Amino acid sequence: MEPVTLTTDRLLLRTVGPQDTDTVYRICQDPDIQRWTTIPSPYLPEHARGFTEQSVPDGWANGTMFTFGVFLPSGELAGMLGITMRSFATAEVGFWSAKEHRGNGYITEATVAACRWAFTEMSVDRVEWRAEVGNTASRAVAERAGFTIEGVLRSSLVNKGVLRDGWVGSLLPSDLGLPSTTPYVPARG
């Protein structure tokens, strides 16, 4: 699949490439990004280069991971967001925000836009969000984007070689006022 570009009222979501490598490297030096995400730590220039020059284009090309840089109108990279296909019609969203842009709602706005795109253009019927228990900033973004927190999955995430408990939540097309590709009948109480 060819990369797509999405726009919101305040943001441009586009793929990243070699021109963004140095910025990705700089932002990923943030200890919070290294702590709460599964990026390598320490994060080296070759990690950023592999991400922007290989992982991102390969994900788009083979339809497994759709990565968007979250850019401000000025062209500044405010964060990163990926939609990873997990199974037929189910995807997972992951994201990080540049420290200087946290608290502005950019990643929430980008998450809603990317999920809307996944529902309408990729025939996804469920987007999952997962984060290590304790990552309250990620959980706040997910909740503001409309995700329903479904619980804790014990020993469900591997981060830096350690199994950790994870929160899981979901967003369905109906949460954004959209139809599902397959009929859905929720369980009754």
C-alpha positions in Angstrom: 0.0 0.0 0.0 1.2 3.5 -0.7 1.4 5.8 2.3 -1.4 8.2 2.8 -1.5 11.7 4.4 -4.3 12.7 6.9 -5.1 16.1 8.1 -7.0 17.4 11.1 -7.8 20.9 12.2 -4.3 21.3 13.7 -2.2 18.5 12.3 -0.7 16.8 9.3 -0.2 13.1 9.6 2.2 11.7 7.1 4.8 9.0 6.8 8.3 9.6 7.9 11.5 9.1 5.9 15.2 9.7 5.9 14.6 13.5 6.2 13.1 12.9 9.7 15.8 10.5 11.0 17.7 13.1 13.0 14.5 14.5 14.6 13.2 11.0 15.5 16.6 10.2 17.1 16.6 13.5 19.1 13.1 13.0 20.4 13.6 9.4 21.3 16.4 10.4 23.7 13.6 11.3 26.1 13.8 8.9 29.1 10.0 8.7 29.3 9.8 7.5 25.7 12.5 4.9 26.3 10.9 3.8 29.6 7.3 3.4 28.4 7.7 2.3 24.8 9.4 -0.8 23.3 12.1 1.2 21.4 15.6 0.2 22.1 17.4 1.7 25.1 19.8 3.3 24.6 18.3 4.6 21.4 21.1 5.0 18.9 21.3 6.8 15.5 21.2 3.5 13.7 17.8 2.7 15.4 16.3 5.9 14.1 17.7 5.2 10.6 16.4 1.7 10.6 13.0 3.0 11.7 12.6 5.8 9.1 14.4 4.1 6.2 13.3 0.5 6.6 10.6 -0.3 9.2 8.2 2.5 8.2 8.3 2.0 4.4 8.3 -1.8 4.8 5.2 -1.6 7.0 3.3 0.5 4.4 4.5 -1.7 1.5 3.4 -5.0 3.1 0.2 -3.6 4.8 1.2 -4.6 8.3 2.0 -1.3 10.0 0.9 2.2 9.0 3.1 4.7 10.7 2.3 8.4 10.7 4.5 11.3 11.9 2.3 13.8 13.7 3.4 17.2 12.3 2.3 20.7 13.2 1.5 23.2 10.5 5.1 24.6 11.0 6.5 21.2 9.9 7.7 20.4 13.4 7.4 16.7 14.4 5.1 16.6 17.5 4.9 12.8 17.8 4.6 9.4 16.2 1.6 7.1 15.7 1.3 3.6 14.3 -1.6 1.4 13.4 -0.4 -2.2 13.4 -2.6 -5.0 11.9 -3.0 -7.8 14.5 -5.5 -10.0 12.7 -8.3 -9.7 10.2 -10.2 -6.5 10.9 -8.3 -5.9 14.2 -5.5 -3.4 14.6 -3.5 -1.9 17.5 -2.5 1.7 17.9 0.7 2.9 19.5 2.1 6.4 19.9 4.6 8.7 21.5 4.7 12.5 21.9 7.7 14.8 21.9 8.2 16.1 25.4 7.7 19.8 24.4 4.4 19.0 22.8 2.7 17.0 25.6 -0.5 18.3 27.0 -1.7 19.9 23.8 -4.1 17.1 22.7 -2.1 16.5 19.5 -1.7 12.8 20.0 -5.4 12.4 21.0 -6.4 14.3 17.8 -4.0 12.2 15.7 -5.3 8.9 17.3 -8.9 9.7 16.4 -8.0 10.6 12.9 -5.9 7.5 12.3 -8.5 5.2 13.8 -11.2 6.9 11.7 -9.0 6.2 8.6 -8.5 2.6 9.7 -12.2 2.0 10.1 -13.3 3.7 6.9 -10.4 2.8 4.5 -8.9 -0.4 5.9 -12.1 -2.2 7.0 -10.9 -2.5 10.6 -13.7 -3.2 13.1 -11.6 -2.9 16.3 -8.6 -0.9 17.3 -6.9 -1.9 20.5 -4.7 0.2 22.7 -2.2 -1.4 25.0 0.2 0.1 27.5 2.1 -1.0 30.5 0.2 -0.6 33.8 1.4 2.7 35.2 1.7 4.5 31.9 -1.0 7.0 32.9 -0.2 9.5 30.1 -0.8 6.9 27.4 -4.0 5.8 29.1 -5.2 9.4 29.3 -4.7 9.8 25.6 -6.6 6.6 24.9 -9.5 7.6 27.1 -9.7 11.1 25.6 -9.8 9.5 22.1 -12.8 7.4 23.2 -11.2 4.0 24.0 -13.0 1.8 26.5 -10.5 0.5 29.0 -11.2 -3.3 29.2 -8.9 -4.3 31.9 -5.4 -5.7 32.8 -3.7 -8.5 30.9 -1.2 -10.1 33.2 2.3 -10.7 31.8 1.1 -9.4 28.4 3.9 -7.0 27.4 7.6 -7.5 26.9 9.6 -4.3 27.4 13.4 -4.3 27.6 13.3 -8.1 28.1 10.9 -8.1 31.0 7.3 -9.3 31.0 5.0 -6.7 32.4 1.2 -6.4 33.1 -0.6 -4.3 30.5 -3.8 -2.3 30.3 -5.9 -3.0 27.2 -8.7 -0.9 25.7 -10.6 -0.8 22.5 -12.2 1.6 20.1 -15.0 0.4 17.7 -16.3 2.2 14.7 -19.6 2.8 16.5 -17.6 4.8 19.1 -17.0 7.3 16.3 -20.5 7.1 14.9 -19.3 4.8 12.0 -20.7 1.5 10.8 -18.8 -1.8 11.3 -18.0 -4.0 8.3 -19.4 -6.9 10.2 -22.6 -6.8 12.3 -21.9 -6.5 16.1 -24.2 -7.7 18.8 -22.9 -6.6 22.3 -23.2 -9.0 25.2 -26.1 -8.2 27.5 -25.2 -7.6 31.2 
